[in-house]
Amino acid sequence: MNTAIIVAAGSGTRFGGDKPKQFVDLAGKPILVRTIEKFDRCDSIDKIVVVAAEDLFDEVQGLIASSGFAKRIEIVAGGKTRAESTRNGLSAVKDDGGVILVHDAARPLVSVNDIERVVEAANEFGAACLTAPVTDTIKRVSEGEIRETVDRSSLMSAQTPQGFTAGLLRIAFAEAADLAGVTDESSLIEGLGEKVKAVPATSFNPKITTQEDLRIAEAFLGGAGPSARPRIGFGTDLHRLEPGGPLILGGVSIDCDLHAVGHSDADVLLHAVADAILGAMAAGDIGSHFSDADEEWRAADSRIFLAKAVELAREKGFAAASLDAVIDLERPKLRPHIEEMRRTLADLTGLDVGRVSVKAKTGEGLGEIGSSRAISASAVVILFAARAA
Ligand code: MG
């Protein structure tokens, strides 16, 4: 049985902010959840141990419970140092038959493929460490002055995961005289005089330490992360028309001899756009959020519905990227009102008006639209995962 120990007990003092960085949102999900996900998806990992500060157990438990992971996940209390935290995680692993991987919670971008390669190398060699070439020229500096240039041809930076056969890692911890200065587990194995296989990382696997690192990781996920891919929503609506104005459309009151009939103000354009936004999130439709059996919404201003749909999107970490809508109506002519509708939609959705399109079509005298017995609208909205502030 192979176990991954994910060390998430750090306080992240270099990161700033009011919560430890492993709980900070990265493109719509906490960093820790993204990290656990990688090991949850990895076929060669059977069990996951998360090492967390004791006062954050409830928060970690909540994240795990709401994320629906497939594998068994145990939470263990962290220690005063990184190495003590790993040792505590190790004590939760009862089985000595497999490989133990140790991974920083702050490396959420690690690829499943690289995790598998570390497991394989640890199985074969006893100990393995994911590494990356050093690309900067390295200087030895003392008292603010460069003393020498270090030959970097043999230098690699040590990443995680690092993998070990369980027995070897236990011996390494048992033999270590002092854990205070130990920043990775490979160095404990080196201390035993044992070899550690270097496994070159095949994909971008930064440790998120600063706000800048977070923004780089977000940009990286924006290009490739499935949760950051845009979502398209589609909405339509239709209402009956009856004599007597005004007609409320796109939040604009249009002076004419017809009005749309409905429980609310029957604004088909705002209803179609709200449905498109809810649809992009697979969050039901306007009727499931604002029932037409609810007296609260009788004669309601439909701008409320659209504003609530936008607010829900924001809460879920989405923002609109563009909006295109079509109104089907025989009369009156909508051309004089289109710009005001666009500005209203831009205000409500937070979009630049240049990304809001409203078009109008007639029914050519045909059918319910053509005989001015109905008005309808359709809208397409694109949502994307909003950047964390
Ligand atoms: Mg409607």
Boltz pocket constraint, residues with backbone or C-beta under 6 A from the ligand:
constraints:
  - pocket:
      binder: B
      contacts: [[A, 237], [A, 238], [A, 239], [A, 262], [A, 266], [A, 267], [A, 268], [A, 271]]
      max_distance: 6.0
